[in-house]
Amino acid sequence: MTEKNTASTGFEKQIWDAACVLWGHIPAAEYRKVIVGLIFLRYISNAFKKRYEELVADEDGFEDDKDAYTSDNIFFVPIEARWDKIASAAHSPEIGAIIDDAMRAIEAENKTLKNVLPKNYASPDLDKRVLGDVVDLFTNMNMTETEENKDILGKTYQYCIQQFAAYEGVKGGEFYTPESIVKTIVAILKPFENCRVYDPCCGSGGMFVQSVEFIQAHRGNRNRISVYGQESNADTWKMAKMNMAIRGIEADFGPYQADTFFNDLHKSLKADFIMANPPFNLSNWGQDKLQNDVRWKYGTPPSGNANYAWIQHMIHHLAPNGKIGLVLANGALSTQTSGEGEIRKRIVEDDLVEGIVALPTQLFYSVTIPVTLWFISKNKKQRGKTIFIDARKMGFMLNRKHRDFTDEDINMIADTFTAFQEGTLEDVKGFCSVATTEEIAKHDYILTPGRYVGIEEQEDDGEPFEEKMTRLTTELYGLFEESHKLEDEICKKLAAIGYSK
């Protein structure tokens, strides 16, 4: 049976339903912070409690030793921040202040969380009775699954972020890239142990989560990966920090949020893998103040669109054998305005574009425009060649608005890419084609996959051409005749009410 990339409807949905209790009782701008903060607090309290009980059982007296927790990548939770204390005060008027104080105490004991955790629970806008009900729901949940799968709350965190993205629409796209897109990028790039992974616009950190899971799934050590990210939105930066903490991923996101173009926090980084979903067609990104930037090797990007600024920023940060997988709006494939066509030409001629994958519409919660995956590589296996894949017909509709990929879809795209790299791929009309740089030049360096893969061949239905044309023509004229009858009927009805020619 084909496995679909749908989130669990068990433990994750339990917590999401708890979150929905608050819906309508708090300003929308604060809602997401309240919920992800509670998930985080519940997670670290649970992890701490489990380790605490193990240390007590050892009878060595280390249960209050902070190092006994941090050495196992577990946050130390002081007494005033432990969930038992919060649960016991769920229905006191001070519950908001108690949670805020718990967040401050955790930050004080764990410097990597400084200025990260939300502290808005005492806000008068938040109904404390409802907050207490949510605390009860979190308290009464069956947490035994975490003993077998310590990542269950990490998955829950990601699930809730996905739900927020769906509810927040366009704004949701700022912090969440659909999991199927991230999985496709990771499946093609195949990050490995001892690599440096970078995302210059990391949102909530989904690219890193999937990279770690890929390495783990292929029997690698999840702790042997170096993660670097940057995010310009303060709330999203905090969300990413908490996401990494829940997953047990050590990540360098810099000491604060910052604009990647104006304050590159990882200037000297040369990454093995760069994965990103930059803001589509970003205008007014500050080009006038970055005219002679070292990153614009292939030409200064136009002020009205940052697509080629993102591409060149990532190329600048590539290691000698590095690879990039990024999402861009389709316009970047063919635009010739403001020097973008010339920049694209130079990148292609430098033999950096390894592959282009056209995606179907409706994969994103925030936009419906078609998008494309770009794969840019230094030291390509197939020199002077590029693979084009048209995946626009792939996937299934989750609901009326949103499409998703199955795991089978993702594997098919990734396997096609691998076959190209190994030199064993045969072109499939309408789906994939390998083009040389010379062939791309004949198309004016336009990278739209449809130009290269062609139209899917249709199966011969066995009906002779002359017979088919006679049948179809007869049907067509029949439709014309029916159309004329309807026209006459409409004209008669209009005339009957005084509207004639």
Buried (B, 14 or more C-beta within 10 A) or exposed (E): EEEBBEBEEEBBBBBBEBBEBBEEBBEEEBBBBBBBBBBBBBBBBBBBBBBBEEBEEEEEEBBEEBEBBBEEEBBBBBEEBBBEBBBEBBEEEEBBBBBBBBBBBBBEBBEBBEEBBBBBBBBEEBBBEBBBBBBBBBBEBEBEEBEEEBBBBBBBBBBBBBBBBBBBEEBBBBBBBBBBBBBBBBBBBBBBEEBBBBBBBBBBBBBBBBBBBBBBEEEBEBEEBBBBBBBBBEBBBBBBBBBBBBBBBEBBBBEEBBBBBEEBBBEEBEBBBBBBBBBBBBEEBEBEEBEEBEBBEBBBBBBBBBBBBBBBBBBBBBBEEBBBBBBBBBBBBBBEEBBBBBBBBBBBBBBBBBBBBBBBEBBBBBBEEBBBBBBBBBEBEBEEBBBBBBBBEBBBEBEEEBBBBBBEBBBBBBEBBBBBBEEEBEBBEBBBBBBEBEBBEEEEBBBBBEBBBBEEEEEEEEEEEEEEEEEEEEEEEEEEEEEEEEEEEEEEEEEEEEEEE
